[in-house]
Amino acid sequence: MRQDGSFPIALVLCFCQQRSITTLDLMALPEQWDKEFERYSLKGANSHPDALKYNVYLNSLSTTLNETISDLTKRKIPFTNTMMIEHLFIVEKTTRLKTYILQLIEQLEKQERFGHALTFVELL
């Protein structure tokens, strides 16, 4: 809980007995969050002013995750929670593999995730 009484909104991925939590840049007061629906509440006088916009964003993350997991499963490509998070938040500027890996390394270094970046440097 933050000093103003709000809570950060996080994305929780559970796969192969692994759990990854990624905090999003969203905040909500307890009365603004629908625990059952796992989205911003649209009812009541205390609802968040951007609740609809944020719910659309959360729905798009969910849809992207489901489509990616379905595609990788159909093609029998192994994946991890970390790969899913990186796929969600790293903007792909190209479909060429070498360029994509270089962009990924750059993004990981900006996030100071040097161990992950080194893995992709070795891959190149």
Backbone torsions as a table, in degrees:
resi	resn	phi	psi	omega
1	MET	NA	135.7	178.0
2	ARG	-84.2	170.2	-178.0
3	GLN	-61.4	-30.8	-179.7
4	ASP	-83.0	3.2	178.6
5	GLY	90.1	0.1	-179.8
6	SER	-89.7	162.9	179.2
7	PHE	-121.8	145.8	175.5
8	PRO	-75.3	147.9	176.3
9	ILE	-93.2	132.7	-176.7
10	ALA	-128.0	152.3	174.8
11	LEU	-99.1	123.2	-178.9
12	VAL	-113.3	120.8	177.7
13	LEU	-112.0	130.6	176.8
14	CYS	-124.2	118.3	-179.4
15	PHE	-152.6	133.4	178.5
16	CYS	51.0	49.0	178.2
17	GLN	59.5	23.3	174.5
18	GLN	-114.9	145.2	179.5
19	ARG	-128.4	125.8	178.2
20	SER	-120.7	134.2	178.4
21	ILE	-119.1	124.3	177.8
22	THR	-121.3	118.4	179.3
23	THR	-78.0	129.0	177.7
24	LEU	-89.9	168.3	179.2
25	ASP	-85.7	43.8	-179.2
26	LEU	-125.1	148.1	178.3
27	MET	-132.8	152.6	177.3
28	ALA	-151.3	144.0	170.4
29	LEU	-79.8	154.3	-178.4
30	PRO	-53.2	-38.0	-179.3
31	GLU	-75.1	-11.1	179.4
32	GLN	-93.7	-4.3	-174.4
33	TRP	-114.7	132.4	176.3
34	ASP	-97.3	104.8	-175.6
35	LYS	-62.4	-40.0	-177.8
36	GLU	-67.4	-43.1	-177.8
37	PHE	-81.9	-20.1	-177.4
38	GLU	57.9	41.4	177.9
39	ARG	-146.7	172.1	175.1
40	TYR	-65.6	140.4	177.4
41	SER	-76.6	135.2	178.8
42	LEU	-99.2	-1.4	-176.9
43	LYS	-103.2	152.7	172.9
44	GLY	92.1	162.0	-177.7
45	ALA	-72.9	-22.7	-177.5
46	ASN	-92.5	10.3	-178.2
47	SER	-64.5	150.5	-178.7
48	HIS	-65.4	139.2	-178.0
49	PRO	-63.1	-27.2	-179.9
50	ASP	-107.9	25.0	-175.2
51	ALA	-56.8	-45.4	-178.1
52	LEU	-63.8	-44.7	179.7
53	LYS	-62.4	-43.9	-179.9
54	TYR	-68.4	-36.4	176.6
55	ASN	-65.0	-38.1	176.6
56	VAL	-62.9	-42.1	178.1
57	TYR	-62.0	-46.2	178.8
58	LEU	-63.3	-39.1	177.2
59	ASN	-64.6	-38.2	179.5
60	SER	-67.4	-37.8	175.2
61	LEU	-61.5	-44.6	-179.8
62	SER	-62.3	-44.4	179.8
63	THR	-63.7	-44.6	179.1
64	THR	-61.1	-43.5	177.9
65	LEU	-61.2	-48.3	-179.1
66	ASN	-60.9	-42.8	179.3
67	GLU	-65.6	-42.0	-179.7
68	THR	-65.4	-46.0	179.6
69	ILE	-62.9	-42.1	178.9
70	SER	-62.3	-44.7	179.9
71	ASP	-63.3	-46.8	-179.4
72	LEU	-65.8	-37.1	178.4
73	THR	-65.7	-44.1	179.0
74	LYS	-62.1	-37.9	-178.9
75	ARG	-87.7	2.3	178.0
76	LYS	56.4	44.9	177.5
77	ILE	-102.0	123.9	179.3
78	PRO	-68.9	148.1	179.0
79	PHE	-148.2	163.7	179.3
80	THR	-126.8	170.2	176.3
81	ASN	-59.4	-41.4	-179.1
82	THR	-61.7	-40.4	178.0
83	MET	-63.0	-38.9	179.8
84	MET	-66.1	-43.0	179.4
85	ILE	-63.4	-44.1	179.2
86	GLU	-63.6	-39.0	179.0
87	HIS	-63.9	-35.8	-179.2
88	LEU	-69.9	-39.0	-167.7
89	PHE	-110.7	-1.8	176.7
90	ILE	-102.9	121.6	-178.2
91	VAL	-76.8	124.6	179.2
92	GLU	-88.6	119.7	-179.4
93	LYS	-95.4	-12.1	-178.3
94	THR	-154.4	164.4	176.3
95	THR	-104.8	-0.2	177.1
96	ARG	-74.7	131.2	-171.3
97	LEU	-62.4	-48.3	-177.1
98	LYS	-61.9	-44.8	179.5
99	THR	-64.1	-41.4	179.0
100	TYR	-60.8	-45.3	-178.8
101	ILE	-64.3	-39.5	177.6
102	LEU	-63.0	-41.1	177.0
103	GLN	-64.6	-39.9	179.6
104	LEU	-64.3	-44.0	178.2
105	ILE	-60.5	-44.7	179.1
106	GLU	-59.8	-44.8	180.0
107	GLN	-64.6	-42.7	-179.9
108	LEU	-64.9	-37.1	178.1
109	GLU	-68.1	-36.7	175.8
110	LYS	-62.3	-34.4	179.8
111	GLN	-84.4	1.8	-178.5
112	GLU	59.1	37.5	176.6
113	ARG	-104.6	68.1	-170.3
114	PHE	-68.6	-31.7	177.7
115	GLY	-63.0	-45.1	177.9
116	HIS	-65.5	-41.3	-179.7
117	ALA	-61.9	-41.2	-179.9
118	LEU	-61.9	-37.5	177.8
119	THR	-58.2	-43.3	-178.6
120	PHE	-77.3	-26.8	173.3
121	VAL	-63.6	-43.6	179.0
122	GLU	-66.6	-33.7	178.3
123	LEU	-62.9	-38.6	178.6
124	LEU	-62.3	NA	NA
